[in-house]
Every structure is written in structure tokens, then in C-alpha cells.
Amino acid sequence: MRRTVAVLAVGALIALAGCIGIGSEEVGDDLGEANSKASQYPADAELNTSGQWSSTVDDGTYEIGEPEQVMVTSSAGDDVSIGIVKPADLGPDEQVPVVADIGPYYGELEGDVDNPDDARLDNFLIENLVPHGYAVAMVSVPGTGDSGGCEDYFGPREQVAVDDAVTFLAELDVSTGDVGLIGKSYDGSTPWEAAAQGNENLKTIVPLAGIPSFQELHFMNGTAETRAGWLNFAYWSFGVAKGGMLGPLYYDGANWLERPDPVWAERACPAVGEHLANGASGTATGGQDPTGYWEERSFKPEVLENYDGSVFVVHGLQDWNVHPDMVTHVWDDLEQLDGERKLWFGQWSHIYPDRPDQVENCGACPHPDAVRWDFAETLKRWFDSELKGQDVDTGPTVWSQDDEGGWHASEDWPPRDAETHSLYLGDGSLSTNTTEDGSATLFTPAGTTAPAEPTSQLTWTSQPLDADKRIVGEPRFHFTATPTSPDGNLEASLYDVDEDGERKRIGHGYMNLRYAAGGDDPQPVTPGEQLDVEMQLFPLDTVVEEGHQLELVLEQDSPLPRPSGPIEVHWGGDDGSALTYEDTHDHQTGLPWR
């Protein structure tokens, strides 16, 4: 492997002040002994609550060394740029684990290039981990930053480069051979990509708003989202302009035409056409994949087959950029891995859990006080456990926040004590008992939006609840339908309606009729023949108060609507159409440090 070393600029460390004590509050009844490790959070410790981001309880014992830039040639022939920061005062034979963030955003790998410090993880990781005996690395995927090659949008060349980067970091002279990966969004998806390769040096991954399957992200149940046709091209643009395709709007000098000719020669590669063609065809067909392009970018099967490490997932239940079913589609299966699994589900959008400016200004977040000031301490403890083998308390297996701000600790998600309930469809009603047979026609004419016509929405409403309910999980909506066309998308929305009739949408989901039975493969739809439809709503954690009603709305819609004929929706009988959900009456739990 070829290496060149250069000194990088790194932003000054942030001086933090203002603290809050960590308590030893009870965190739930179903945690068991799995989380009772020897080293507990010290009762007299303090967390900093006034910085750009969270910080560890103590400062660590190592000084932060000078950054280096290393160029490594991947097995596929692409030069991969890696920035490395190590402890400055390691002994001659002392070795440390490596934690890396891999993605397209690093530019020249300086902390203040391309993005402000609070938008990335590099300085956060350096400040919180290097003083505690870790090396931190920032890796630019091929076709971005100082790396050579062409941006492959998680394709085979990128997979090779990511795997080779893990091996290189494990083989550093100062490395123990144990590597962890962390990142958010694209950088939160490369950990899944790396885990799929089965690299024995990769011991743990921490995906924040990460994506284990791009086919499921872009084509939920056969419904294409609007960005499915161009997002792969947008990431290619990060290799030719600072800030990507929108960079010229935000950064001085971010001119595509000012890139040097050698860069254009590498960036203008056949993969560009492949990205555009497969994005367009997938959008037009609802995710059909004759070339295998999207299958190559779906990592879940390979992760379950090849990966032996642990997973700590952090995701927002209000994240509609990387929607939260990216977690639930893989969470249950992670139990079969040899390593531990851990989940934080907060009421965040596509943001970090510990950035006060982001959380407080998050329009989609129900509660602006959802900052997890214990994130850095928990993360350090997680890496201490998974990369250093220390017996430390990393907290509950699951923290989940409801939309009233309460945090709940449990062993699983949904909690294992959650009860399943069904509300059966009637003539405009949701009932706890099965109902008489009935039907109604659903039709939204092309070019209009519901409720343009009386039949463009079907609505069912429950009786007022006799007690508060915490509904948690992925509600399911089963019904029988008779379509009049061989295609069409549906959207189901679930509302919380208060005594004054004010509605709050608490859940929704999409489906193309060709995926009525679920699964990954479309089935033919014959007009005039009945279909059993199984819709699944996105994950949610919501509190519906006593006296409120649940309202279910069905319409012909999706992020990218498709023309469809009328659909007759049936209900009633012993196996009647129903909304099924899980709820729990567990108490609201405060954070350990509140």
C-alpha cells in the first residue's frame, strides 16, 4: 500500500462549562441482569450541558497528537484518503483501538472544510476519544474529498475501499487491531456496508441514522420516493464541487468548472450513467431491479451472514430523510449476531442526539429538550466494552422516547411486555369487536389530491379511549380490497384526535398494490380480483391520552403518486379488516442524569 503523510489543520478544542449531576434512577423493570455490569455510572459524576455537543465525564489522560493524512490504494485501484489523529504520548510499544468515520463529506479532511464543526463527527470524536486512548480516523470514500476514483454510491468499488480502510487501520503500528465505525446518514450507512464484508478486525459499528438497505429506503413496499432517481447522482457531485450539487449556493468558490482536469477525468466515469439509469428505472417501476444495482446496495443479508461484532443504533423517530423503519427492518435479526445490540430511538429528525442547536431548532421534533448529554459518555463506555474488553455499564439495551418527551428503558423494542390490540373496521368506525360486512370505494382522480372527491379518503374513528395509552412499534393495517387497475399506491395515516377535534398525525405508511402481501417481490394484480392487503406503518412511540380517539385514514397517495383506478375496500366478518397495534402502560422514565 502506498502512503503519503501531510499535516492537517484541526479546529481548536471547545472549552465547555456548566454541569448537571448523574443520578442512579431506576430505569425500568424488564432490564434483567444483562445490563448489570460491574462499573456503574458514578453517582457523584457530572455531565457538561453547555457545549456544542456532549462530552465525557472525565477528560482522559492522553494529549491529542498532530493529525496526519495517509493515502492508501484500495484493492480496486482507488486512492483512499484517510486522516488519522492519535494520542500524542503513547509509549514505544503502546497500542490503541481505532474508531473511524467513513463518508463523502470531508473535503480536504480539515475540520472546518465543507461543513461547520457542529455538523460532523470528526472533532467530537477527537475530543472525546483520543484522550481516553483511541486513535480516530476520517476516511473519504472514493470519488470524494482527496480520494481518487469515482463515487460509487455504496457499490462494489466503494465496498472494497471501505473494507480495505478497516484492514489498514487495524494494521497501523499503534493499533491493537480492533476497529469501530461510527457516523451519521451516509457516514452512518458505511458501517453497515463494512459489516457486510465480514472483516474480522471490525468489532463494533455505531450507525446514526444509517441505512442497511437502499432498496428499502428508496422503494418502500414498491412506492418510489421522489429522490430515488437522483440521490445517487447527488452524492457523485460531492466529488466535483465543494458541498455537492448545491455547493455553489452555499460556498464561495464551489464552482464545478474550477475543478482541475485530472479530477474531472476520474470523476466523469461510467458509474455516473449507471447511477442515473438505475435511479430512473427504479423510480419508474417502484424498485424493480433487473440489473441487481439495488440488491448490491442492500447489506442486511450479508451483515447477518458475515458479521460477528456488535451494533449500537441511534435513530430519530421523526427522521423522514432516513425513515425509522431502517432500524426496525434489521433490529430483530441482530439478536442472532454474536455481539451485543443496543438502540436509542429518540424523537429526533435527521440530526445528532446531542447537538442542542439542532435539537432545539428541529421543527419535526415534538420536544426541544431531547438533547442526550450522556451520548459521549455512553459512546466512550460502549467502545471501552467492545474495543477494549472492559466490564463497564453502557446503560439499558434500549432507550426509546415517546412524543411527550418521556424516555423508556427496556430489553427490546417494542418492549416485551407490550400487548397487542386490534380495532376492526366498520362503516366509519374502529371497534374492539368484529363488525358487519360492508365496503366503500376509494378513488382519487389523477391530478387531484384528497379530499377533492367524497371517495378520495376513507376514514374510520374509534370510541374515546378509557385510559392513556403508549402506542409503540409498527401498527399494521389489514384489509381486503378489489382493485380496478393493475397498479396504484396507497397511504394510510393514523391520527390522535382530542376532545376538541384537533388532529395530530402520529403514524403513516405507504404501499403499492403489487406488494399487498408484503415481502420484497411484487406480485401481479388482476383487476376485479380481491386482494388481502397488509400495510405496515412506520415505527412510532406515542402517548394517546384518555378521552382522545384514534382515526385511521386511507387514500391513494405516496411520496411519488402513481395513476390508479378506483379501489373497493371491504370490511366485516370473523376475519374482518383491522388496525393492529401494540401498547404498554409502563411508567415514564427520566434519563439517568435527570
Backbone torsions as a table, in degrees:
resi	resn	phi	psi	omega
1	MET	NA	136.5	-179.0
2	ARG	-88.1	137.8	-179.0
3	ARG	-132.6	138.0	166.3
4	THR	-130.8	138.9	-174.1
5	VAL	-115.4	134.5	176.5
6	ALA	-141.6	150.7	178.3
7	VAL	-79.1	137.2	179.3
8	LEU	-108.4	156.3	172.4
9	ALA	-86.9	135.6	176.9
10	VAL	-128.7	136.2	-179.3
11	GLY	-61.2	152.3	177.9
12	ALA	-64.1	150.2	178.6
13	LEU	-69.6	147.5	-176.7
14	ILE	-88.8	126.8	175.3
15	ALA	-80.8	124.1	-175.6
16	LEU	-111.7	149.1	178.2
17	ALA	-146.4	163.3	179.6
18	GLY	89.5	123.6	-172.8
19	CYS	-134.9	161.9	174.2
20	ILE	-139.4	143.1	-174.1
21	GLY	-74.9	151.1	173.2
22	ILE	-95.9	125.4	177.0
23	GLY	-96.3	-175.8	178.3
24	SER	-122.0	47.5	-174.3
25	GLU	-67.5	148.5	176.3
26	GLU	-61.6	137.1	-175.3
27	VAL	-116.7	23.7	174.1
28	GLY	121.4	162.4	-174.1
29	ASP	-95.0	-13.4	-171.9
30	ASP	-107.8	22.3	-176.0
31	LEU	-81.8	-25.2	178.0
32	GLY	67.1	-163.5	-177.7
33	GLU	-92.5	-4.6	-175.1
34	ALA	-61.7	-29.4	-177.0
35	ASN	-102.0	10.2	-176.3
36	SER	-96.2	67.2	178.9
37	LYS	-83.6	169.1	-169.3
38	ALA	-64.8	-43.6	-173.6
39	SER	-93.3	104.5	-179.0
40	GLN	-89.3	162.1	170.7
41	TYR	-56.7	127.4	-179.8
42	PRO	-66.9	134.4	-174.9
43	ALA	-64.1	-27.1	-176.1
44	ASP	-99.7	10.0	-179.9
45	ALA	-75.3	164.9	-178.4
46	GLU	-132.5	144.4	175.3
47	LEU	-108.8	142.1	177.3
48	ASN	-80.7	132.7	-176.5
49	THR	-127.1	24.0	-177.9
50	SER	-131.9	16.4	-178.8
51	GLY	-97.5	-177.2	173.8
52	GLN	-64.5	-30.0	-177.0
53	TRP	-152.7	177.1	-179.7
54	SER	-72.8	162.6	177.7
55	SER	-141.5	160.8	-178.8
56	THR	-70.5	161.7	-176.8
57	VAL	-63.9	-44.9	177.8
58	ASP	-115.2	165.2	-170.9
59	ASP	-83.3	-10.3	-176.1
60	GLY	83.2	174.2	-173.2
61	THR	-115.6	-6.8	-177.3
62	TYR	-101.2	148.1	169.5
63	GLU	-82.8	153.6	179.9
64	ILE	-86.0	125.2	-178.0
65	GLY	-79.4	174.7	177.6
66	GLU	-73.9	138.0	178.5
67	PRO	-69.6	152.5	175.2
68	GLU	-129.0	152.3	171.7
69	GLN	-115.4	131.0	-178.0
70	VAL	-125.2	135.2	174.9
71	MET	-104.5	123.7	-178.4
72	VAL	-119.9	131.4	178.3
73	THR	-88.7	122.1	-177.9
74	SER	-73.8	167.9	177.9
75	SER	-62.9	-22.5	178.2
76	ALA	-88.4	-1.3	176.3
77	GLY	95.0	7.3	179.7
78	ASP	-93.7	135.1	173.3
79	ASP	-76.3	126.2	-176.8
80	VAL	-113.8	124.3	-178.5
81	SER	-88.2	127.7	-178.6
82	ILE	-129.0	124.8	172.1
83	GLY	-99.2	133.6	-174.5
84	ILE	-129.4	134.3	173.4
85	VAL	-125.3	124.5	-177.2
86	LYS	-117.7	162.0	169.1
87	PRO	-59.7	139.8	-173.8
88	ALA	-78.6	-25.9	-168.4
89	ASP	-116.0	40.5	176.2
90	LEU	-70.6	146.0	174.4
91	GLY	-68.6	167.4	-175.2
92	PRO	-59.6	-31.0	180.0
93	ASP	-113.9	11.7	-175.3
94	GLU	-80.8	137.2	179.7
95	GLN	-127.3	153.0	-177.1
96	VAL	-136.5	154.8	172.9
97	PRO	-69.5	164.3	-179.3
98	VAL	-119.8	132.4	173.4
99	VAL	-115.3	128.1	-174.2
100	ALA	-127.7	151.0	171.5
101	ASP	-118.1	123.4	-176.2
102	ILE	-117.5	126.2	-179.2
103	GLY	-174.2	-172.9	-174.5
104	PRO	-99.6	2.0	-164.8
105	TYR	-99.0	-1.0	-165.9
106	TYR	-80.3	-10.6	180.0
107	GLY	57.1	-126.7	179.5
108	GLU	-86.5	18.1	175.8
109	LEU	68.5	18.2	173.5
110	GLU	-91.7	145.8	-176.7
111	GLY	-59.2	-28.9	-176.2
112	ASP	-106.3	17.5	178.5
113	VAL	-99.3	133.2	175.1
114	ASP	76.7	-36.2	-177.1
115	ASN	-144.6	145.4	173.8
116	PRO	-63.8	156.9	-175.3
117	ASP	-54.7	-38.5	-173.7
118	ASP	-76.4	-1.9	179.4
119	ALA	-97.4	-5.8	-178.0
120	ARG	-126.6	178.5	-177.7
121	LEU	-103.6	-9.2	-168.4
122	ASP	-59.3	-57.2	-178.3
123	ASN	-67.8	-33.0	175.2
124	PHE	-58.1	-46.9	-179.3
125	LEU	-67.8	-41.7	-179.6
126	ILE	-61.4	-48.4	-177.6
127	GLU	-63.5	-39.1	-170.9
128	ASN	-93.9	-21.3	-174.4
129	LEU	-111.3	-41.6	-176.7
130	VAL	-58.1	-44.6	178.3
131	PRO	-63.3	-15.9	180.0
132	HIS	-100.8	15.3	173.9
133	GLY	89.7	43.1	174.5
134	TYR	-131.1	148.1	164.7
135	ALA	-93.7	144.0	-179.1
136	VAL	-120.2	134.5	-178.9
137	ALA	-126.8	145.3	174.0
138	MET	-120.9	121.0	-172.9
139	VAL	-117.1	128.6	174.8
140	SER	-92.1	125.5	178.3
141	VAL	-66.4	156.6	179.4
142	PRO	-51.8	141.4	178.3
143	GLY	85.0	5.6	179.4
144	THR	-137.4	160.8	178.3
145	GLY	55.7	-135.8	178.2
146	ASP	-91.1	1.6	178.3
147	SER	-74.1	150.1	176.5
148	GLY	-86.6	-173.1	176.2
149	GLY	81.5	-163.9	-175.1
150	CYS	-120.9	140.1	178.9
151	GLU	-63.5	123.6	-170.6
152	ASP	-107.3	2.4	177.9
153	TYR	46.7	58.1	175.3
154	PHE	68.9	17.7	179.9
155	GLY	-81.7	-171.8	-172.8
156	PRO	-58.1	-41.6	-179.4
157	ARG	-66.1	-40.0	178.0
158	GLU	-67.2	-39.1	179.2
159	GLN	-60.1	-41.1	177.3
160	VAL	-63.4	-44.8	-178.4
161	ALA	-63.7	-42.3	179.4
162	VAL	-63.6	-44.1	179.7
163	ASP	-64.4	-42.5	178.8
164	ASP	-65.4	-34.9	177.9
165	ALA	-64.2	-40.6	177.6
166	VAL	-61.7	-45.0	179.3
167	THR	-62.6	-44.0	179.4
168	PHE	-59.4	-45.4	-178.9
169	LEU	-66.0	-34.5	178.1
170	ALA	-68.6	-27.1	-176.0
171	GLU	-96.2	4.3	174.3
172	LEU	-58.1	149.3	-179.5
173	ASP	-58.8	-33.3	-176.7
174	VAL	-91.2	0.7	-174.4
175	SER	-91.0	141.2	173.1
176	THR	-74.7	-11.0	-175.2
177	GLY	96.9	-4.8	-179.4
178	ASP	-103.6	126.1	-174.3
179	VAL	-123.8	139.3	171.3
180	GLY	-121.0	146.6	178.2
181	LEU	-119.0	142.3	179.9
182	ILE	-147.1	154.4	175.6
183	GLY	168.4	171.6	-178.5
184	LYS	-122.5	142.1	175.6
185	SER	66.1	-117.7	176.0
186	TYR	-58.1	-47.3	180.0
187	ASP	-67.5	-19.1	174.8
188	GLY	-86.1	-8.2	178.2
189	SER	-97.1	-29.2	176.6
190	THR	-61.5	-29.8	172.8
191	PRO	-60.6	-41.1	174.9
192	TRP	-62.9	-42.2	179.4
193	GLU	-59.4	-44.0	179.8
194	ALA	-68.5	-41.6	-179.7
195	ALA	-61.2	-32.4	-179.6
196	ALA	-64.9	-22.5	-177.5
197	GLN	-79.1	-16.7	177.7
198	GLY	74.5	28.1	179.8
199	ASN	-67.6	123.1	-175.1
200	GLU	-67.0	-16.8	179.7
201	ASN	-82.2	-15.9	-178.4
202	LEU	-85.4	110.5	-173.3
203	LYS	-99.3	-28.1	-179.3
204	THR	-154.4	150.9	174.2
205	ILE	-129.6	146.7	178.5
206	VAL	-129.4	83.6	179.1
207	PRO	-79.5	122.0	172.3
208	LEU	-103.0	117.1	-178.1
209	ALA	52.0	43.3	-177.6
210	GLY	-92.2	168.0	-172.7
211	ILE	-126.3	110.3	175.7
212	PRO	-83.0	-16.7	-179.7
213	SER	-146.0	114.0	179.9
214	PHE	-78.0	-24.3	174.5
215	GLN	-66.4	-42.0	178.3
216	GLU	-70.0	-33.1	178.2
217	LEU	-64.3	-49.5	-172.4
218	HIS	-83.3	-23.4	-172.1
219	PHE	-135.1	68.1	-178.7
220	MET	-66.7	116.7	177.8
221	ASN	50.5	38.9	176.5
222	GLY	82.7	5.1	177.8
223	THR	-102.6	123.1	-179.0
224	ALA	-84.1	134.0	171.6
225	GLU	-84.7	162.6	-171.5
226	THR	-64.6	-28.7	-176.3
227	ARG	-87.8	-2.7	-176.4
228	ALA	-59.1	-29.1	-176.7
229	GLY	-84.2	-12.2	-173.3
230	TRP	-135.3	-10.1	-173.9
231	LEU	-63.7	-37.2	177.8
232	ASN	-62.4	-38.1	176.4
233	PHE	-67.4	-37.2	-179.9
234	ALA	-60.0	-40.6	179.2
235	TYR	-72.0	-30.9	172.4
236	TRP	-58.4	-36.6	-176.6
237	SER	-65.9	-18.2	176.6
238	PHE	-65.1	-20.0	178.8
239	GLY	-82.2	-12.0	-177.3
240	VAL	-120.3	-7.0	178.7
241	ALA	-149.8	136.9	175.0
242	LYS	-58.6	122.2	-178.5
243	GLY	84.6	5.1	177.7
244	GLY	77.7	-158.0	-172.6
245	MET	-64.8	-23.6	177.7
246	LEU	-99.0	2.8	-177.4
247	GLY	-54.1	-44.3	-179.5
248	PRO	-58.3	-20.2	178.5
249	LEU	-78.6	-20.1	-171.2
250	TYR	-120.5	-22.4	-173.1
251	TYR	-124.2	134.7	174.3
252	ASP	-66.3	135.5	177.5
253	GLY	78.8	6.1	-179.9
254	ALA	-84.6	68.1	-175.7
255	ASN	-107.0	121.9	-179.7
256	TRP	-56.3	-37.2	-173.5
257	LEU	-75.3	-9.7	-178.8
258	GLU	-91.6	-2.0	177.2
259	ARG	-68.0	140.8	-179.6
260	PRO	-64.7	152.7	-177.0
261	ASP	-54.3	-42.3	179.5
262	PRO	-58.9	-33.7	178.2
263	VAL	-66.1	-46.4	179.1
264	TRP	-60.8	-37.3	-179.0
265	ALA	-62.1	-37.2	177.7
266	GLU	-78.0	-40.5	-174.0
267	ARG	-73.6	-33.5	-179.0
268	ALA	-81.2	77.6	-171.3
269	CYS	-118.2	166.2	-178.9
270	PRO	-58.0	-25.8	-178.8
271	ALA	-60.6	-26.2	179.9
272	VAL	-60.9	-49.1	178.2
273	GLY	-64.3	-36.3	178.3
274	GLU	-63.5	-42.7	178.4
275	HIS	-59.5	-49.8	-175.7
276	LEU	-65.5	-42.9	-176.8
277	ALA	-65.3	-45.8	-178.1
278	ASN	-73.8	-31.2	174.1
279	GLY	-64.7	-43.4	-179.4
280	ALA	-67.6	-44.2	-177.8
281	SER	-68.3	-38.2	177.5
282	GLY	-64.0	-39.0	178.1
283	THR	-64.9	-41.8	-177.6
284	ALA	-69.0	-30.6	-174.0
285	THR	-107.0	1.4	-178.4
286	GLY	74.0	31.2	173.2
287	GLY	99.9	7.4	174.9
288	GLN	-64.0	144.4	-164.2
289	ASP	-135.6	66.9	-175.5
290	PRO	-66.4	-24.7	-177.9
291	THR	-91.6	-9.6	-176.2
292	GLY	79.6	8.4	-178.4
293	TYR	-57.9	-48.6	-176.8
294	TRP	-76.9	-31.2	176.7
295	GLU	-62.3	-37.9	177.0
296	GLU	-61.5	-22.6	-175.9
297	ARG	-106.2	20.2	175.0
298	SER	-115.1	108.3	-166.0
299	PHE	-96.2	-10.8	-172.7
300	LYS	-55.8	-49.7	-177.7
301	PRO	-59.0	-41.5	-178.2
302	GLU	-71.9	-34.4	176.0
303	VAL	-60.5	-47.2	-178.0
304	LEU	-67.3	-29.5	-178.3
305	GLU	-85.1	-36.6	-167.3
306	ASN	-108.7	-21.2	-168.7
307	TYR	-94.0	135.2	-179.5
308	ASP	-113.5	3.9	-174.0
309	GLY	-94.2	-163.5	-177.3
310	SER	-107.3	166.5	-176.9
311	VAL	-139.7	128.4	172.7
312	PHE	-120.2	106.0	-175.3
313	VAL	-97.5	133.1	174.7
314	VAL	-125.2	124.6	-174.2
315	HIS	-152.3	154.1	178.4
316	GLY	-98.1	132.9	176.6
317	LEU	-74.5	-10.9	174.6
318	GLN	-110.6	23.1	179.9
319	ASP	-88.5	102.3	178.8
320	TRP	-101.8	11.3	167.5
321	ASN	-86.0	-56.3	171.1
322	VAL	-115.2	91.5	-168.5
323	HIS	-63.4	153.6	-167.1
324	PRO	-69.1	-11.2	175.6
325	ASP	-70.0	-10.8	171.6
326	MET	-60.6	-25.7	175.9
327	VAL	-82.8	-51.6	-171.3
328	THR	-68.8	-24.9	178.4
329	HIS	-69.8	-13.9	-179.1
330	VAL	-124.0	-16.3	-171.9
331	TRP	-58.2	-50.9	-177.9
332	ASP	-60.4	-39.9	-177.5
333	ASP	-69.4	-24.6	-179.7
334	LEU	-63.5	-17.9	180.0
335	GLU	-62.9	-23.3	-179.1
336	GLN	-81.4	-8.9	178.1
337	LEU	-70.2	157.6	177.1
338	ASP	-70.1	-31.0	-176.2
339	GLY	-85.9	171.5	178.1
340	GLU	-71.4	158.2	170.9
341	ARG	-127.2	148.2	-176.3
342	LYS	-149.1	146.2	-175.6
343	LEU	-141.5	132.2	165.4
344	TRP	-115.4	118.3	175.8
345	PHE	-114.7	103.3	179.7
346	GLY	-108.5	166.6	177.2
347	GLN	-85.0	57.7	179.7
348	TRP	-107.5	160.6	167.1
349	SER	-90.9	-145.0	-176.0
350	HIS	-86.0	67.0	-174.3
351	ILE	-138.9	172.1	173.9
352	TYR	-78.0	152.6	-176.4
353	PRO	-77.5	-11.6	-171.0
354	ASP	-125.5	19.0	179.9
355	ARG	-102.9	103.4	-173.5
356	PRO	-58.5	-38.6	179.9
357	ASP	-62.2	-40.3	-179.6
358	GLN	-70.2	-45.2	-177.2
359	VAL	-66.7	-44.2	-176.3
360	GLU	-69.1	-26.6	-179.4
361	ASN	-101.9	16.3	-178.6
362	CYS	-85.3	105.7	-178.3
363	GLY	-64.8	-26.8	-177.9
364	ALA	-87.0	-10.3	-175.0
365	CYS	-85.6	125.0	-178.0
366	PRO	-62.8	-29.1	-175.8
367	HIS	-133.2	117.4	-177.5
368	PRO	-75.3	-0.4	179.6
369	ASP	-102.1	25.8	-174.5
370	ALA	-88.7	20.1	-179.4
371	VAL	-68.2	128.4	177.9
372	ARG	-95.9	88.1	179.9
373	TRP	-68.6	-9.4	177.7
374	ASP	-93.5	8.8	-175.6
375	PHE	-63.4	-49.9	-177.4
376	ALA	-61.6	-43.2	179.7
377	GLU	-64.7	-43.0	178.4
378	THR	-64.0	-41.9	-179.7
379	LEU	-63.4	-45.0	177.8
380	LYS	-59.9	-43.5	179.4
381	ARG	-64.5	-37.2	177.3
382	TRP	-62.2	-46.5	178.9
383	PHE	-67.9	-35.9	175.2
384	ASP	-58.5	-40.3	-179.9
385	SER	-71.7	-48.3	-169.3
386	GLU	-87.5	-25.8	-178.6
387	LEU	-107.7	-23.9	179.8
388	LYS	-111.3	-9.5	178.3
389	GLY	72.7	21.4	-179.5
390	GLN	-80.8	148.1	179.1
391	ASP	-91.2	89.1	-176.7
392	VAL	-127.3	156.7	178.5
393	ASP	-82.7	120.7	177.4
394	THR	-104.9	6.9	178.0
395	GLY	90.9	-175.6	-178.1
396	PRO	-60.8	155.4	174.6
397	THR	-60.3	-40.9	-178.3
398	VAL	-130.0	131.3	162.0
399	TRP	-113.5	126.2	176.6
400	SER	-130.8	134.2	-177.7
401	GLN	-105.6	130.1	175.0
402	ASP	-83.9	171.4	-173.1
403	ASP	-80.0	5.9	168.6
404	GLU	-101.3	3.6	175.6
405	GLY	99.9	-8.0	-178.1
406	GLY	-75.6	137.6	176.7
407	TRP	-101.1	138.3	-176.4
408	HIS	-126.3	132.4	178.9
409	ALA	-102.0	139.2	-179.6
410	SER	-157.7	173.5	177.5
411	GLU	-87.0	-17.5	-174.3
412	ASP	-151.9	170.1	175.0
413	TRP	-135.4	124.8	-7.1
414	PRO	-60.7	163.9	178.7
415	PRO	-56.5	146.5	-175.8
416	ARG	-67.2	-20.1	179.3
417	ASP	-91.8	6.8	178.9
418	ALA	-66.9	141.0	-179.4
419	GLU	-103.3	143.6	-179.2
420	THR	-94.3	133.2	179.8
421	HIS	-130.7	151.5	176.5
422	SER	-126.0	138.9	171.6
423	LEU	-117.9	122.1	-172.4
424	TYR	-91.0	140.3	179.8
425	LEU	-73.0	135.4	170.9
426	GLY	-128.7	-156.9	179.0
427	ASP	-79.2	81.1	-178.0
428	GLY	85.4	3.0	-174.5
429	SER	-120.8	156.8	167.1
430	LEU	-115.2	118.2	-171.8
431	SER	-124.2	149.9	176.2
432	THR	-74.1	-12.1	177.8
433	ASN	-114.2	154.8	176.1
434	THR	-62.7	156.1	-172.0
435	THR	-121.0	172.6	176.4
436	GLU	-70.8	155.8	179.6
437	ASP	-61.0	143.5	176.8
438	GLY	-167.4	173.4	178.5
439	SER	-160.5	163.3	174.9
440	ALA	-152.1	154.7	-178.4
441	THR	-98.7	132.3	178.0
442	LEU	-109.7	126.6	179.4
443	PHE	-158.7	123.1	172.0
444	THR	-115.3	108.3	-178.4
445	PRO	-57.4	146.6	179.4
446	ALA	-56.3	138.2	178.3
447	GLY	86.8	-0.8	177.9
448	THR	-120.4	167.2	176.4
449	THR	-126.2	147.8	178.0
450	ALA	-64.0	146.2	0.7
451	PRO	-99.7	67.0	-179.0
452	ALA	-65.1	-31.0	-179.9
453	GLU	-125.5	156.7	-179.8
454	PRO	-56.4	-30.5	-177.3
455	THR	-97.1	8.0	-175.4
456	SER	-79.1	-10.4	171.9
457	GLN	-139.5	139.6	170.1
458	LEU	-112.0	132.7	-173.5
459	THR	-128.4	135.6	175.7
460	TRP	-129.1	135.4	-174.1
461	THR	-128.0	138.0	-179.7
462	SER	-85.3	170.5	168.2
463	GLN	-71.6	159.1	175.6
464	PRO	-57.2	139.4	-179.6
465	LEU	-70.0	143.3	-179.3
466	ASP	-92.0	1.6	177.2
467	ALA	-162.8	159.8	174.4
468	ASP	-62.5	143.1	176.4
469	LYS	-129.1	135.5	167.8
470	ARG	-100.8	103.7	179.5
471	ILE	-89.2	123.1	-173.8
472	VAL	-139.0	137.2	-178.9
473	GLY	121.7	-150.2	-178.7
474	GLU	-123.5	94.4	179.0
475	PRO	-55.4	146.2	-178.6
476	ARG	-119.8	143.0	-176.2
477	PHE	-125.7	109.4	180.0
478	HIS	-107.9	132.8	175.0
479	PHE	-156.0	166.4	176.3
480	THR	-105.4	136.6	-177.0
481	ALA	-136.0	148.9	172.7
482	THR	-118.0	104.4	-179.4
483	PRO	-82.1	158.9	175.4
484	THR	-112.4	4.4	177.6
485	SER	-142.4	160.6	-174.3
486	PRO	-84.0	11.8	-175.6
487	ASP	-156.4	174.1	176.0
488	GLY	138.4	145.4	-179.2
489	ASN	-105.3	149.2	177.6
490	LEU	-126.5	148.3	171.7
491	GLU	-127.4	130.1	173.5
492	ALA	-111.3	134.6	179.1
493	SER	-126.3	140.6	178.8
494	LEU	-114.5	130.0	-176.3
495	TYR	-120.1	149.8	168.5
496	ASP	-102.4	117.5	-176.4
497	VAL	-112.5	121.9	-177.8
498	ASP	-84.9	-177.7	-175.4
499	GLU	-63.2	-23.0	179.8
500	ASP	-93.1	4.6	179.6
501	GLY	84.9	4.9	177.5
502	GLU	-72.6	130.9	-175.8
503	ARG	-106.6	138.1	173.8
504	LYS	-127.7	120.8	179.3
505	ARG	-74.1	124.7	-177.4
506	ILE	-113.2	-11.1	180.0
507	GLY	-163.1	155.7	176.0
508	HIS	-162.8	164.0	177.8
509	GLY	-161.8	161.3	-177.2
510	TYR	-126.0	156.7	176.0
511	MET	-160.6	140.8	166.0
512	ASN	-93.4	141.0	-175.2
513	LEU	-59.1	-23.7	178.8
514	ARG	-68.7	-13.8	178.4
515	TYR	-112.1	29.6	-175.3
516	ALA	-58.4	-32.9	-178.3
517	ALA	-88.0	1.7	-176.3
518	GLY	83.3	-166.1	-179.8
519	GLY	81.0	-175.6	-174.9
520	ASP	-101.9	-9.3	-174.4
521	ASP	-112.2	131.6	178.6
522	PRO	-71.1	150.2	176.7
523	GLN	-120.0	146.0	-179.8
524	PRO	-61.1	143.2	176.0
525	VAL	-111.6	122.4	-179.7
526	THR	-101.7	116.1	178.5
527	PRO	-54.9	134.8	179.1
528	GLY	92.5	-12.0	178.7
529	GLU	-101.3	139.6	-178.0
530	GLN	-69.9	145.9	176.9
531	LEU	-123.9	139.0	166.3
532	ASP	-87.3	120.1	-174.7
533	VAL	-108.5	129.0	178.0
534	GLU	-120.5	99.5	177.4
535	MET	-96.4	142.7	176.2
536	GLN	-121.5	128.3	178.9
537	LEU	-81.9	160.9	176.7
538	PHE	-63.0	155.8	179.2
539	PRO	-59.0	145.4	178.6
540	LEU	-149.2	159.8	172.9
541	ASP	-143.4	101.1	-170.2
542	THR	-137.7	147.4	176.0
543	VAL	-105.7	120.8	175.8
544	VAL	-107.6	122.1	-170.9
545	GLU	-81.0	156.8	174.8
546	GLU	-53.5	137.2	-179.4
547	GLY	90.0	-16.2	176.6
548	HIS	-81.0	162.2	178.1
549	GLN	-118.5	151.8	171.1
550	LEU	-94.6	137.1	179.2
551	GLU	-128.5	128.4	180.0
552	LEU	-111.3	129.2	-178.2
553	VAL	-124.4	131.9	177.4
554	LEU	-118.8	133.5	177.7
555	GLU	-149.1	165.1	178.0
556	GLN	-88.6	91.6	-175.8
557	ASP	-158.5	166.9	176.4
558	SER	-175.4	173.0	177.9
559	PRO	-56.4	-33.1	176.4
560	LEU	-131.1	88.0	-172.4
561	PRO	-60.1	151.4	176.2
562	ARG	-123.3	142.8	178.9
563	PRO	-59.6	142.0	-178.7
564	SER	-153.6	148.9	174.3
565	GLY	-81.1	177.9	178.5
566	PRO	-59.7	150.3	178.4
567	ILE	-126.5	127.7	175.6
568	GLU	-92.6	124.4	-178.8
569	VAL	-104.3	128.0	-175.6
570	HIS	-109.7	151.8	174.2
571	TRP	-147.8	171.3	177.0
572	GLY	101.2	173.2	-179.9
573	GLY	87.0	176.6	-176.7
574	ASP	-65.0	-33.4	178.4
575	ASP	-108.2	47.4	-171.8
576	GLY	-62.9	159.9	175.7
577	SER	-61.7	142.4	-172.3
578	ALA	-154.4	154.5	166.4
579	LEU	-98.5	124.3	-179.0
580	THR	-117.4	133.7	-178.1
581	TYR	-145.6	166.4	177.5
582	GLU	-115.6	138.9	176.0
583	ASP	-137.3	163.3	179.7
584	THR	-145.0	148.6	-179.5
585	HIS	-105.1	23.9	-177.9
586	ASP	-65.0	155.8	-177.1
587	HIS	-74.1	154.0	173.7
588	GLN	-69.7	134.9	-176.5
589	THR	-115.6	129.2	175.5
590	GLY	-74.8	164.8	174.7
591	LEU	-68.2	155.8	-178.0
592	PRO	-59.2	-27.7	-175.5
593	TRP	-101.4	13.6	177.4
594	ARG	-110.8	NA	NA
